[in-house]
Every structure is written in C-alpha cells, then in structure tokens.
C-alpha cells in the first residue's frame, strides 16, 4: 500500500460514517427517506450529513500532513469536541511539535 493509499480520507472514517454513506447512497440521496430510516427528524439528519461533509473535507485536505492533527480536526468537525477543548488540544500539540523540531 502506498503512502497516498494509507492517507486516503475513506481510511480515516469510522465504521458508522461508512455505514451512513452507504445508506445515503442506497436511499438515492434522499434525506427525507434516510431520516425516516434512522427514525430522526430531517434537520437532525441534515446536521449529521453536514458534519460528515466537513469531516471528509478535513480528512481529504492536502494542507494537513499530520495524522494526529487530521484526526483532531475531524473529531471537532464531527461534534465530538467542543471548541475550547479543540483549541487547547491543537495549540498544545502544535507547541509540542515546535519544541521537538
């Protein structure tokens, strides 16, 4: 497996994200039908899709060449970290990286 294959955005998605993408495709992209299948409201499903889109953009970003930072940003985009915790972790990590160079 080449370095570019190892860093492919799809390799960083969690199983539940991949399952969501699969169901989205199988429902022909119908958010209404997918919301019904998940038994959630349309706005709830739309929020999940928007977060997944942002997460994929981060995971696919060529500007981020560090796997830890990519994962940290993806967790923030996914709503798993609040902004204060994200900023503190990112700042601490970047300061640590600067100190080790």
C-alpha positions as CSV (number, residue, x, y, z in Angstrom):
1,X,0.0,0.0,0.0
2,X,1.5,3.4,-1.0
3,X,1.6,6.4,1.3
4,X,-1.2,8.1,-0.7
5,X,-3.4,5.0,-0.1
6,X,-2.7,5.0,3.6
7,X,-3.8,8.6,3.9
8,X,-7.0,8.3,1.8
9,X,-9.9,10.1,3.6
10,X,-12.0,7.0,3.5
11,X,-9.5,5.1,5.6
12,X,-10.0,7.6,8.4
13,X,-13.8,7.3,8.6
14,X,-15.3,5.4,11.5
15,X,-17.5,2.4,10.7
16,X,-20.7,4.3,11.5
17,X,-19.7,7.0,9.0
18,X,-19.1,4.5,6.3
19,X,-22.5,2.8,7.1
20,X,-24.2,6.2,6.9
21,X,-22.6,7.0,3.5
22,X,-23.7,3.5,2.2
23,X,-27.3,4.0,3.4
24,X,-27.3,7.5,1.9
25,X,-26.3,6.0,-1.5
26,X,-28.8,3.1,-1.2
27,X,-31.6,5.7,-0.5
28,X,-30.5,7.5,-3.7
29,X,-29.5,10.6,-1.7
30,X,-33.0,11.2,-0.3
31,X,-32.5,12.8,3.0
32,X,-36.2,12.5,3.8
33,X,-36.2,8.8,3.3
34,X,-32.9,8.4,5.1
35,X,-34.3,10.4,8.1
36,X,-37.3,8.1,8.2
37,X,-34.9,5.0,8.1
38,X,-32.9,6.4,11.0
39,X,-36.1,7.5,12.8
40,X,-34.9,11.0,13.2
41,X,-36.1,14.4,12.0
42,X,-34.9,15.9,8.7
43,X,-32.9,18.7,10.5
44,X,-31.1,16.1,12.7
45,X,-30.1,14.1,9.7
46,X,-29.1,17.2,7.8
47,X,-26.8,18.2,10.7
48,X,-25.2,14.7,10.7
49,X,-24.6,15.0,6.9
50,X,-23.2,18.5,7.2
51,X,-20.8,17.3,9.9
52,X,-19.8,14.3,7.8
53,X,-19.1,16.6,4.8
54,X,-16.9,18.8,6.9
55,X,-15.1,15.8,8.3
56,X,-14.4,14.4,4.9
57,X,-13.1,17.8,3.7
58,X,-10.7,17.8,6.7
59,X,-9.6,14.2,6.2
60,X,-9.1,14.8,2.5
61,X,-7.2,18.1,3.0
62,X,-3.7,18.1,1.4
63,X,-2.8,21.0,3.8
64,X,-2.9,18.8,6.8
65,X,0.0,16.3,6.6
66,X,-0.1,15.1,10.2
67,X,-2.4,12.2,11.1
68,X,-2.9,13.3,14.7
69,X,-4.0,16.8,13.7
70,X,-6.2,15.4,10.9
71,X,-8.0,13.2,13.5
72,X,-8.3,16.0,16.0
73,X,-9.8,18.3,13.4
74,X,-12.1,15.5,12.2
75,X,-13.4,14.9,15.8
76,X,-14.1,18.6,16.1
77,X,-16.0,18.7,12.8
78,X,-17.9,15.6,14.0
79,X,-19.1,17.4,17.1
80,X,-17.1,15.2,19.4
81,X,-15.0,18.0,20.8
82,X,-16.2,21.5,21.8
83,X,-14.3,24.5,20.5
84,X,-12.5,25.2,23.7
85,X,-11.2,21.7,24.1
86,X,-10.3,21.5,20.4
87,X,-8.3,24.8,20.6
88,X,-6.5,23.8,23.7
89,X,-5.5,20.4,22.3
90,X,-4.5,21.7,18.9
91,X,-2.4,24.5,20.5
92,X,-0.7,22.1,22.9
93,X,0.1,19.7,20.1
94,X,1.4,22.4,17.8
95,X,3.6,23.8,20.6
96,X,4.9,20.3,21.3
97,X,5.7,19.8,17.7
98,X,7.6,23.1,17.6
99,X,9.6,22.1,20.7
100,X,10.7,18.8,19.2
101,X,12.0,20.1,15.9
